[in-house]
C-alpha cells in the first residue's frame, strides 16, 4: 500500500514539476511587461523594425511620389525608440489593468513638412503639395505604427473593453504569473510526503522523486514537440514580420529558464536514481 501511495505521489509530483518549469518560463517572458512603465523591445528587435520601416517607406515612395531618403531622415532610430517606449506603456496597461493604453503617437506633421518640399520641387502647387504630403505622411505613419505595435488596435481595444466589463483581467494575469510559486510549493509538499512515507530509509524516496523528475522532463519535451509542430511561429511570421520579431524575442527570454530547469531536472533524475541503487548493490555484494 505504501508503495502504491508513493508512486501516486510521484505521479502528481511529475505534473507539479512540469507545471512549475513551464509556468516559470512563461512568467519570466511576461514579467518585463508588468514592470512599471513596461520594458521596450531590445536593440536587435528595434533594428529589425527599422529595416522593415525602411522597406515599407521604399514601397510607399513611388505610390505617393515622395523621396524615400527624405522620409528616412525624419523617421529616425530615436523616434522609433520613443514609439517603442510608448508601446511598452500600452502593453503594461493591458497586462496590469486589462485595458488598452494610449496608442503610440507618430508625428505626421513633421514628416509632411519635410515631404512638401519634394512635391513642390516636382512641380506641384503649394496647396496641392501640402495635401499630397499630408496623405503620404499619414500612410507612412500608419505603417510605422503597425510595425511598432503590430495589432489591429481598434479591434483589440474594443475586445479588451468588453472583456474588462465582465472579468478583472489584471487580477487574472497576476494569478497566472503566480501559479509558478504555487506549483513550487506543491512540489516541495509532495516530495516531503514521499520522504515521510519512506522515513525509515530516505534513500528509497529518491527512487520516486527521481522518477518524477524524469517524467517531468518527458512531459516538457512532449510540450516542446507539440509547440514545434503547431506551426505558430510560421503563421505569425506570415501575418506580420515585426510581430514575429517581437514574438521571437519573447520566446527567447522564456527559453533560457525552460531549458535550464529541464537540464536541472534531468541531472536530478540521474543523481537520485544512482543514489537510490547503491544500497541494493551493497546488499547484493
C-alpha positions as CSV (number, residue, x, y, z in Angstrom):
1,X,0.0,0.0,0.0
2,X,2.8,2.4,0.9
3,X,4.5,1.7,-2.5
4,X,1.3,2.4,-4.4
5,X,0.8,5.7,-2.5
6,X,4.4,6.7,-3.2
7,X,4.0,6.1,-6.9
8,X,0.8,8.1,-6.9
9,X,2.5,11.0,-5.1
10,X,5.4,10.7,-7.6
11,X,2.8,11.0,-10.5
12,X,1.5,14.2,-9.0
13,X,5.0,15.4,-8.4
14,X,5.9,15.0,-12.0
15,X,2.9,17.1,-13.1
16,X,3.7,19.8,-10.5
17,X,7.4,19.9,-11.6
18,X,6.4,20.3,-15.3
19,X,3.8,22.9,-14.4
20,X,6.4,24.9,-12.4
21,X,9.0,24.8,-15.2
22,X,6.6,25.8,-17.9
23,X,4.8,28.5,-15.8
24,X,8.1,29.9,-14.6
25,X,9.4,30.2,-18.2
26,X,6.1,31.9,-19.4
27,X,6.0,34.3,-16.4
28,X,9.7,35.2,-17.0
29,X,8.7,36.3,-20.5
30,X,5.8,38.3,-19.3
31,X,7.4,39.9,-16.2
32,X,9.2,42.7,-18.1
33,X,5.8,43.9,-19.3
34,X,4.5,44.0,-15.8
35,X,7.1,46.4,-14.5
36,X,6.1,50.0,-14.0
37,X,6.3,51.7,-17.4
38,X,6.8,48.3,-19.2
39,X,10.0,47.3,-20.9
40,X,10.7,48.4,-24.5
41,X,11.9,45.9,-27.1
42,X,15.6,45.1,-27.4
43,X,18.0,46.8,-29.7
44,X,18.0,43.8,-32.1
45,X,14.2,43.9,-32.4
46,X,14.3,47.7,-33.0
47,X,16.9,47.2,-35.7
48,X,14.6,44.7,-37.4
49,X,11.8,47.2,-37.1
50,X,13.9,49.9,-38.7
51,X,14.7,47.6,-41.6
52,X,11.0,46.8,-42.1
53,X,10.1,50.5,-41.9
54,X,12.8,51.4,-44.4
55,X,11.4,48.7,-46.8
56,X,7.9,49.9,-46.3
57,X,8.8,53.5,-47.0
58,X,10.6,52.4,-50.2
59,X,7.4,50.7,-51.2
60,X,5.2,53.7,-50.5
61,X,7.5,56.3,-52.1
62,X,6.7,55.5,-55.8
63,X,3.0,55.1,-54.9
64,X,2.7,58.6,-53.3
65,X,5.5,60.2,-55.3
66,X,7.8,61.3,-52.5
67,X,11.5,60.7,-51.8
68,X,12.3,57.7,-49.5
69,X,15.5,59.3,-48.4
70,X,13.7,62.4,-47.2
71,X,11.2,60.3,-45.2
72,X,14.0,58.3,-43.6
73,X,15.7,61.5,-42.4
74,X,12.6,62.2,-40.4
75,X,11.8,58.6,-39.3
76,X,15.0,58.2,-37.2
77,X,16.0,55.5,-34.8
78,X,15.4,57.8,-31.9
79,X,11.8,58.4,-32.9
80,X,11.2,54.7,-33.3
81,X,12.8,54.1,-29.8
82,X,10.4,56.6,-28.3
83,X,7.4,54.9,-30.1
84,X,8.6,51.6,-28.7
85,X,8.7,53.1,-25.2
86,X,5.1,54.2,-25.7
87,X,4.2,50.7,-27.0
88,X,5.7,49.3,-23.8
89,X,3.4,51.5,-21.8
90,X,0.5,50.3,-23.9
91,X,1.3,46.6,-23.2
92,X,1.9,47.5,-19.5
93,X,-1.6,48.9,-19.3
94,X,-3.0,45.8,-20.9
95,X,-1.2,43.4,-18.6
96,X,-1.7,45.3,-15.4
97,X,-5.1,46.9,-15.8
98,X,-6.6,44.8,-18.6
99,X,-7.2,48.0,-20.6
100,X,-5.6,49.3,-23.8
101,X,-3.2,52.2,-23.1
102,X,-2.5,55.2,-25.1
103,X,-1.6,54.4,-28.7
104,X,2.0,55.4,-29.7
105,X,2.0,58.7,-31.5
106,X,3.8,59.3,-34.8
107,X,4.5,63.0,-35.7
108,X,3.0,63.0,-39.2
109,X,3.1,66.8,-39.3
110,X,6.9,66.9,-39.2
111,X,7.1,64.3,-41.9
112,X,4.5,66.2,-44.0
113,X,6.5,69.4,-43.7
114,X,9.7,67.6,-45.0
115,X,7.8,66.0,-47.9
116,X,6.1,69.2,-49.0
117,X,9.4,70.5,-50.4
118,X,9.7,67.3,-52.5
119,X,6.3,67.8,-54.1
120,X,6.9,71.5,-54.7
121,X,10.2,70.6,-56.4
122,X,8.3,68.1,-58.5
123,X,6.1,70.9,-59.9
124,X,3.1,70.8,-57.6
125,X,1.5,73.9,-56.3
126,X,1.8,74.9,-52.6
127,X,-1.7,73.7,-51.7
128,X,-1.5,70.6,-53.7
129,X,1.9,69.8,-52.3
130,X,0.6,70.1,-48.8
131,X,-2.3,67.8,-49.5
132,X,-0.1,65.2,-51.2
133,X,2.5,65.5,-48.4
134,X,-0.2,65.0,-45.7
135,X,-1.6,61.9,-47.4
136,X,1.9,60.4,-47.8
137,X,2.8,61.2,-44.2
138,X,-0.3,59.6,-42.9
139,X,0.3,56.5,-44.9
140,X,3.9,56.3,-43.6
141,X,2.7,57.0,-40.0
142,X,0.1,54.1,-40.2
143,X,2.8,51.8,-41.5
144,X,5.2,52.7,-38.8
145,X,2.6,52.2,-36.1
146,X,1.6,48.8,-37.5
147,X,5.3,47.8,-37.3
148,X,6.0,49.1,-33.8
149,X,2.7,47.8,-32.4
150,X,1.6,45.1,-34.9
151,X,-2.0,44.7,-33.8
152,X,-5.4,45.8,-35.0
153,X,-5.7,48.3,-32.3
154,X,-9.4,49.3,-32.7
155,X,-10.4,45.6,-32.6
156,X,-8.1,44.8,-29.6
157,X,-9.2,47.9,-27.7
158,X,-12.8,47.0,-28.2
159,X,-12.2,43.4,-27.1
160,X,-10.4,44.5,-24.0
161,X,-13.1,46.9,-23.1
162,X,-15.8,44.2,-23.4
163,X,-13.7,41.7,-21.5
164,X,-12.8,44.1,-18.7
165,X,-16.5,44.8,-18.2
166,X,-17.0,41.1,-17.4
167,X,-13.8,39.9,-15.7
168,X,-10.9,41.5,-13.9
169,X,-8.1,40.8,-16.5
170,X,-5.4,42.4,-14.4
171,X,-6.0,40.0,-11.5
172,X,-6.3,37.0,-13.8
173,X,-2.9,37.8,-15.3
174,X,-1.4,38.3,-11.8
175,X,-2.9,35.0,-10.8
176,X,-1.5,33.2,-13.8
177,X,2.0,34.6,-13.2
178,X,1.8,33.5,-9.6
179,X,1.0,29.9,-10.5
180,X,4.7,29.1,-10.6
181,X,5.1,29.7,-6.9
182,X,2.0,27.6,-6.0
183,X,3.4,24.8,-8.2
184,X,6.8,25.1,-6.5
185,X,5.1,24.8,-3.1
186,X,3.2,21.8,-4.3
187,X,6.5,20.2,-5.5
188,X,8.0,20.7,-2.0
189,X,4.9,19.3,-0.3
190,X,4.7,16.2,-2.5
191,X,8.5,15.5,-2.2
192,X,8.2,15.9,1.6
193,X,5.3,13.4,1.7
194,X,7.2,10.9,-0.2
195,X,10.2,11.3,2.1
196,X,7.9,10.9,5.1
197,X,6.5,7.7,3.8
198,X,10.0,6.4,3.3
199,X,11.3,7.8,6.6
200,X,12.9,4.5,7.6
201,X,15.1,4.6,4.6
202,X,15.2,8.1,3.0
203,X,17.3,6.8,0.1
204,X,14.4,4.8,-1.1
205,X,12.4,8.1,-1.5
206,X,15.0,9.1,-4.1
207,X,13.6,6.4,-6.5
208,X,10.2,8.1,-6.6
209,X,11.5,11.6,-6.6
210,X,14.0,10.8,-9.3
211,X,11.3,9.1,-11.4
212,X,9.1,12.1,-11.0
213,X,11.8,14.4,-12.3
214,X,12.4,12.1,-15.3
215,X,8.7,12.0,-16.0
216,X,8.5,15.8,-15.8
217,X,11.4,16.1,-18.4
218,X,9.4,13.8,-20.7
219,X,6.2,16.0,-20.3
220,X,8.2,19.2,-21.0
221,X,9.8,17.6,-24.0
222,X,6.4,16.5,-25.3
223,X,5.1,20.0,-24.8
224,X,8.0,21.4,-26.8
225,X,7.4,18.9,-29.6
226,X,3.7,19.8,-29.8
227,X,4.6,23.5,-29.8
228,X,7.2,23.0,-32.6
229,X,4.6,21.0,-34.6
230,X,1.8,23.5,-34.1
231,X,3.2,25.9,-36.7
232,X,2.6,29.0,-34.6
233,X,5.8,30.8,-35.5
234,X,5.5,30.4,-39.3
235,X,1.9,31.6,-39.0
236,X,2.9,34.7,-37.1
237,X,5.8,35.4,-39.5
238,X,3.5,35.2,-42.5
239,X,1.0,37.6,-40.8
240,X,3.5,40.2,-39.6
241,X,7.3,40.2,-39.7
242,X,7.5,42.8,-37.0
243,X,5.2,40.8,-34.7
244,X,7.3,37.7,-35.5
245,X,10.5,39.5,-34.3
246,X,8.8,40.6,-31.1
247,X,7.4,37.2,-30.5
248,X,10.8,35.6,-31.2
249,X,12.4,37.8,-28.6
250,X,9.6,36.9,-26.1
251,X,10.2,33.2,-26.7
252,X,13.9,33.5,-26.4
253,X,13.5,35.1,-22.9
254,X,11.3,32.1,-21.9
255,X,13.6,29.5,-23.5
256,X,16.6,30.2,-21.1
257,X,14.8,29.3,-17.9
258,X,12.9,26.5,-19.6
259,X,16.0,24.7,-20.8
260,X,17.9,25.4,-17.6
261,X,15.3,23.9,-15.3
262,X,14.8,21.0,-17.7
263,X,18.5,20.3,-17.6
264,X,18.5,20.5,-13.8
265,X,15.5,18.1,-13.6
266,X,17.3,15.6,-15.9
267,X,20.5,15.9,-13.8
268,X,18.5,15.5,-10.6
269,X,16.8,12.4,-12.0
270,X,20.1,10.8,-12.8
271,X,21.6,11.6,-9.4
272,X,18.6,10.4,-7.5
273,X,18.4,7.1,-9.4
274,X,22.1,6.5,-8.9
275,X,22.0,7.1,-5.1
276,X,18.8,5.0,-4.6
277,X,20.5,2.0,-6.3
278,X,23.6,2.0,-4.1
279,X,22.0,0.3,-1.0
280,X,20.7,-2.5,-3.2
281,X,24.1,-3.0,-4.8
282,X,25.7,-3.1,-1.4
283,X,23.3,-5.7,-0.1
284,X,23.8,-7.8,-3.2
285,X,27.5,-7.9,-2.6
